[in-house]
Amino acid sequence: MPALFVGHGSPMNAIEDNAWRRSWQALGQRLPRPKAILCISAHWETQGVYVGTAQKPDTIHDFRGFPKALFDVRYPAPGSPELAHRVAELVTEPRVHFDSHRGLDHGIWSVLEPMFPAADIPVVPLSLSSLQPGAWHYDLARQLAPLRDEGVLVLGTGNIVHNLRYWKKGQEAPLDWALRFDEDIAERIAEGHHEGMLGYETLGPDALLAIPTPEHYLPLLYVLALQRDGDPVEFFNEEVTGPISMRSVIIGKLG
């Protein structure tokens, strides 16, 4: 099974007919059908590591100021306590805790609704202990490698560049620093130079603007950690809009 990082951007992408949504629809047709999906989203931050065990996870509308149509969206995918316990079995350090109430936040359902609209594939969220450094997350994710052979799609959702302090309504042209950082990270991914990406705080002034807080960047490291020798890398949605990069990454073969 491939591993996938998706730049999710605005939750409106879940209901608008735009290039991002169409790309996710097309990808859903290309991907092998997963047995289940393990999601690491920018929007579940915790102290410690938690995995959701709900049989029927709720659709979480964790935002304000958007149209009612977005709040009306429901993504009724089943959960998978079996997968949650498998994650806890694989990750021996740190300890993984269970959360029986956690639902699916917009970083998850806004992407999965176009990708797998039938909502019939079990989905399990895995939290971000976002106070930990990048190398800590990468090492945790490496323990999840067997899931790829078990038919589980590991999906990270966030944005490589995400600084809403510089966002302006109607802005389309990329900011210079956002474009430079996105291209720098893309080059490192393409060449397999993951180590330099773990300490992203040290990558210069562009990095400090691109990643003012780490939660949108860290899900990328979970996907890169699952890359194996010989795995191809494919980018899609390579655009930068203002201070946000929508670049997305597929690790491994689709067919």
N, C-alpha and C positions, 0 to 999 in steps of 0.2 A: 504494500500500500504506500502511495506517496505520502509526504508530509507537506503541509500547506500553511503559508502565512498570507493573510489577506489584509491589505490596508482598507479599513472599513469606512473611515470618514464620517460624514453626517448620518444620523439615523434616518434621515429622509430618503437615503438611497434605497431603503427597504420598500418604498412605495412609488418613487418617481421612476418614470421611464427614461433612464439616462444610460450613459456608457458603462458606468460601474455596475449597475444592476444587470444590464445585458451581458456583461462579461461573466458575472457570477452564474447567470442562467446557462451560458454556454459551457462553463467549466463543469457544472453539474452533469452535463451530457457526456463530457469527456472522462470524468473520473470513474474508476471502478467503483461499484457500489460498496460502501463500507458496511461492515457488520455493526459498527457503532462509531461515534465521533467523540473524541476527547477534546474539549475546547479550553484554551487558555486565552482569556480575554483581558483587555486593559481595564475592564470595569468591575473586576472583583478583586479588590485588594484586602489583604488580611495580615494579621500578625501570626506567623506560622503558616502552614500549608494545609489547605482544606480541599476536599473533593465532595461533590454533591451526590447524595444517594437517593434523592427523591424519585419515586416511581413515576410521578406525573409532574415534572417541574413546571412552575408557573412561568408565564411570559412577563418579564420585569420591564416596566416603562420607567427607566431611570434617567429622566430628563425633564425639562420644563420648556414652555414657550413654543411648542410645536403644534401643528394642526390636530384636531380630534381624530382624523383618519389614521394618524400614526399611533395614537393611544388605543385605537380600536383593533390594532393588529394583534393576533394571537398566533403563537407557533406551538401547537400542542404535541410536540414530539415526546415520546416516552423517555424516561430515564433508564439507567442501567446500574442498579446496585452491584451487579456482578462485575461490571467494568470498574466501578469505583473501588471495590475491594481488590481487584487485580492491580490497580494503580498503587494502592497501599502495600500490596505484597511486593511489588517491584521496587518501590522507592524505600530502601532500607535506611537512608539518611538524607534528609531529616525525617522525623515521624510525620505521617500523613493523618490528619484528623477527618472525621466524617461530619457532613452537614446535611441533615435530612430535610431541610426547608429551602435550601437555595434553589432559585429558579434560573432562567436563562436571561441574561442581560442583553441590552441592544447590540453590544459588540458581537454577540453570538447570533441572535435571531435575525438581525437585519441582513446578515450574510447568508444564513442557511435558508431563509424563506425563499429567496430567488434560486438558490442552488439546489435545494431538495424540497420543493413546494409541497409534496405529499406529507411531509412531517412524520414519516413512518420509520425513520432511522433513530435508534436510541442516542441521546445526547447527554454527555456528562461534563459539567464544568469543573475545572481545576483552578484554584485561586493563585494569586500572585502575592508572595511575601515581599512586597515591593521595597522594603528597607534593606534587603539583602543585595549584595553586589552582583554584577552581571555574571561573573564566573560561577557564583553559587547557583544561579538559575540554570546555567549551561550544564553544570555537573548533575543537578537534579534531573534535568531532561534526558541526559544520556542514559539514565536508568530505565527510561520508558521505551528504549529501542525495541524490545521484543514485541511491542504492540503492533508495529508495522507488519510483522509476520503473522499476526493474529487477526488481520482484517480491520484494524482500527485506524481511522483517519485521525491523525493528530493535527488540529487546526489552531493556529495562533492568530488572533485578530487584534490589530492596533493600528499604528502608523509609524513608519520609520522617522518621519519628521512631523511633529505635532506641537505647535505653539500658538494657541488661540489668542494670546495677547497681541499678536500681530495680524490677526484675521480681520478683514473688512468685507462687508457685504458686497457681493458682485465682483469680488477680486478673482481674477483668473490667472494673470501672469505670475510665474513663480518668483519669489524673492530670491535674490542672488545667493544668500547663504544657505537657503533651503535646497536650492538646486545643487549647489556644490556638495553639500553633505549627502544628499540622496545619491549622487553619482559616486562619491567616495565609498559609501557603504555597498552600492551595487558592484563596484569593482572588487571589493574585498570578498563579497559573496561569490562572485563568478570565479575568483581565483582560489577559493577555499581558505582564505586567511581569516579564520574565525577568531583567533586569539586576540588580535588587535581590536576586535569589536566588543570584547567583553568589558574592558575598561573604557567604555565609551566616553567617560568624563575626561579622559586624557587626549582625546582626538582633536583638540584645538577649539578656538572660539566658535566655529560653526556648529560644533557639537553641543555647546552650551546653549545656543539658541534653538537648535533643532530638538533637543531633549531637555527642556527645562525641568520636567519631572519624568521619571523613567517608565511609568506604567504602560505607555503606548509602544515603547521600544522593546521592552523585555519579552513579550510573546514571540518576537522574531527569533530570539536566542533559543527558545524551546524547539523550534522547527529546525534551525541550523544544527543543533546538537544531534539530530537524528540522521544527518547526512552520512552515507557510507561511501567507501571507495567505489568509484565508478558511477555513482548517482549523477545523472544530469541535473542541471539547474535551469529552470525556465522562469523568466520574468513576464509579468503582464501588468496592465494598468500602471505603466511606468511614468505617468504624469505627476508633476508637482503643481499644485494650485495654491498660490499665495504661500502661506507657511505650513502647508500640509502636503505630505507625499502619499500618494495612493499606491506606490509600488508594491507589488505582491509577488510572491515567490513560490514556485513548486519545486520540491526536492524529490527526485526519483522519477521513474517512468510512469506514464499514464496508462499505457497499454501493454 
